[in-house]
Amino acid sequence: MVTNMTSNFTDQPSNHHDHQALSLTSININELLIASGVFLAALVVYAITLTPSLSYLSPDGSELATVPHVLGLAHSPGYPLYTWMGFLFSHLLPFGDVAHRINLMSAVLGAMGVGILYLITRQLLPTRKANPQQKERECQENRKSKFTRNGSLWLDRSIAVLCALLFAFSKDFWSQTGIAEVYAPNIALIALTLLALFLWERTHHLGAFFLFALLFGLSMGTHISNLGFAPALALFTLLTIIAFPKPPSNISRSTSTNLTSKTLYLVGSTIAGALGFLLGIAQFVWLPLKASTLNDRLMLRSAPTSWEGIYNYTLGAFPNFKFAFPLTALPDRLVVYINLLREQFGIPGIILGIIGLFVLLFRRPRHYFLLVGMYLVNIWFFIQYRAFDIEVFFIPAHFLWAIFIAFGIWGCFEGIRALKKKLIPNRNVSGSFTCVLFSVGLLSFSLIPLNLNWKSNDLSLDTAINDFYTNVWELLPANAALLTPGGVFGYDAFYWQLVYDIRPDVLLPTLPGPNPSPKDITGRKLYATTQAIQGNLGPGALPQNLVQPDWWQIPVLIGEQPGAQTGRRQPLFLYYLSTSPPELKITNPQPQIRLNADFGAAKLLGIDITPTEVESGGMIGLVLYWQLQAPQRLRLETSLSGQSLEQHELGFGLLNRYAQEVGLKMGEVIAERYYLVIPSTIPPGEHVLTLGVVGLEGESDQGLELGSLQVLNEAGTFEHWLKLAPLTR
Amino acid sequence: MTLNRVLIPIGLLVLICMLVIGAFAIGVYVGERGWTQGGGQAQADVGPPAQVQQPNIKPVLPPSGAGNQIQDLLPGLPPGRPQVIGRILQISPNVLELATSDGLRLVQLTSDTSYQEADGSSITLQDLKKRDQVAVFGTFVFGDSTQLQADVIVRLRSPENEQLLPP
């Protein structure tokens, strides 16, 4: 019965008045080709600016690059679909390392979301219909009017392309397409869900509705906040069924029959939708199946091994931070969002979006309730959400705003067209030449965000984590123990052993779980990439009794600290943990290179550099001989041919304790000894190593020339990173 | 069409409410801070960087006998660059809201967080004011999304103090 009624709705005559008013522009081969072009344009940009491997841009990015490859369980809410898609990308792509392939997944799915955004916008933008006089004129000037219609068509297409590219190159979305994170894949899933919904709207097939519900359920596996869209989607479904055209007269004329058929259709679609959605969220069975792989303290507290655990791991996760702001703070929070919107689309984009909301309301009221409903839920929830990187949570709202902008531009053109028609009634107001001109002009606007945001989103030189850990694995003595943060933030180290089995002799005590015991590390030389003794906070903190508070934490290796990434990056330091103080004070300094440069608080007597020939991505050993002159803060920056490598305070913050426990006087000489990573992005050739004084904000002097280094590039970058891997995957 | 007659007025009401609430929020914000102050701009207004001392230009201070022992060297900052540099938008007992060049950032304050002036002298949370430029050294912790717990907060400059400086 339901199937019969479905076919009744599907087979409506195309010229039915109501149906025409409701109809979406259908997707033909030309639209698919243009969408493919938009997808490719976005993908090319994303691929060029892609992070080569691991990244700290997202603090949990290393976990999200590792877990899919080993089919583990990611942090709350688990992201099963993301994990499975990542597994396919990491195993099927034949190039780069695993993290690179997962980054590429973000690029591909992000570009896919952009391509689908074009299709969605094209479907939604109202079709221009000729009035009777226009039709008559078209008959008289057949050739010209065809030209005109084509011009309008291309103008509409240009509007849709522009809005897709504005979103593609918006600051925050673009930043997520180059790293292992869930936000770009999530946009692809949201876009697919809407596309399927509109397919159902056009065809009225229950199969399409099932597909929509399935995709919506699956999208919970890329971000569970999508569940908030459910009321808007349900309302749209209901309104659409109510608005379905009456069956044609030869089938039924009775209002009650029509009502019955709609009710039956509603029941049918509810069943199809429920089945699809349940099938989609069945992915969360993954949680209890993989709960044993969790190693994060916070995640283990709500391990999904029971119904309550599954709830706490998903919908109930992190209750303290939802609706975290008082009502009085809401105006400020709203301004924060408005400012983020400005950063994505500029003031013109905000104005066009507001115009678009009015156009959408009057042209497509049901779609207005769908899109605005989704938009408001996203904004309402996340303006009250306490997160360090709050901007990424608004990406779905930006996606929807791009559609509003498209309607705004469309409305403006319609307004101009109507005005011109009034002023010059006898002249064809939408000449093809004008339309083509406008189309080209419109598309050129997409270059603005591309140009503005390129620098901040070009992550292609971000090799710091890989360069650092390649040298860590090389430096660590046999059977050493490396202390890292536990859980999610430890994956920058776990990645290498879990994915590539590098240095299996080195113990990572926090890899199996967050609470290693002192017994586990007994008899091993101890190293750390985290502040193991001081400043060890949060769920990733090491157990209190693991290391003694009176141990010395002595820097051994310093990784690159690019200034552009301030705010997202953990300092890359390898420390040696020792019961005895470092050999800081020396009595008879004999530097290889004598300098005698006065830095105010201390005088640099000279320096040792070994070797002076180094492979890019390798390391050099430095010894800096300082004569102390005054108890002032002295912050130093090492640079190679102008590129900042690292910053540290004289004595690495150890001077006070050293003075108290060992003894240190003004005028005495200390030696700072450490290895320094030479980034693999440094081009081969001769480079000048400099040391300068730097402020906390990064402002620095020209620096003092320490010596020159010959940088080589004999091994490929990925080969260099994986040179210790017994098995390259 | 009947449906649209119902939907459009409701939609219009929603839209007007959206615009009014947005305008109200901006109005409250601007009323409190003015158009150019505070954090309406998530981009940090970092101002001109401070002058940095140059090597080789200062006279070498000869070490003298008295006070040679380093008893009061400045407490060392954690190694590396600060995690966040930004201008304070809001101060609450547990959270500092900063406008940074990467956007708005929320920094968790704990009882272990210490506060310093740029010269290393100690201050307290109560000394910090809105619009102060601060550098935060901290530890990323994993709570509801990611949080940065502050270990050390260094006040780089305060607009109030800057006004007192001679031109």
Interface residues (C-beta under 8 A of the other chain):
Chain A: D18 A21 P59 D60 H75 L239 I242 A243 D296 L298 A317 F318 N320 F321 K322 A329 L330 P331 D332 L334 V335 V336 I338 N339 L340 E343 I354 L357 F358 L361 F362 P365 R366 Y368 F369 V372 L376 Y385 R386 A387 F388 D389 I390 E391 F393 G487 V488 F489 Q531 Q534 G535 N536 L537 G538 P539 G540 P555 I558 Q561 G563 T566 G567 R568 R569 Q570 P571 L572 F573 A597 D598 F599 G600 K603 L604 L628 Q629 A630 P631 Q632 R633 R635 E646 Q647 H648 E649 G651 F652 G653 L654 L655 N656 A659 Q660 G663 L664 K665 M666 G667 G692 V693 V694 G695 L696 E697 G698 E699 S700 D701 Q702 G703 L704
Chain B: M1 L3 N4 L7 I8 G11 L12 V14 L15 M18 L19 I21 G22 F24 A25 I26 V28 Y29 G39 G40 Q41 A42 Q43 V46 P49 A50 V52 Q53 Q54 P55 N56 I57 K58 P59 V60 L61 P63 S64 G67 N68 Q69 I70 Q71 D72 L73 L74 P75 G76 L77 P78 P79 G80 R81 P82 Q83 V84 I85 L89 Q90 V95 T100 S101 D102 G103 L104 R105 L106 V107 T110 D112 A118 D119 G120 Q133 A135 F137 T139 F140 V141 F142 G143 D144 S145 T146 Q147 L148 Q149 D151 V154 L156
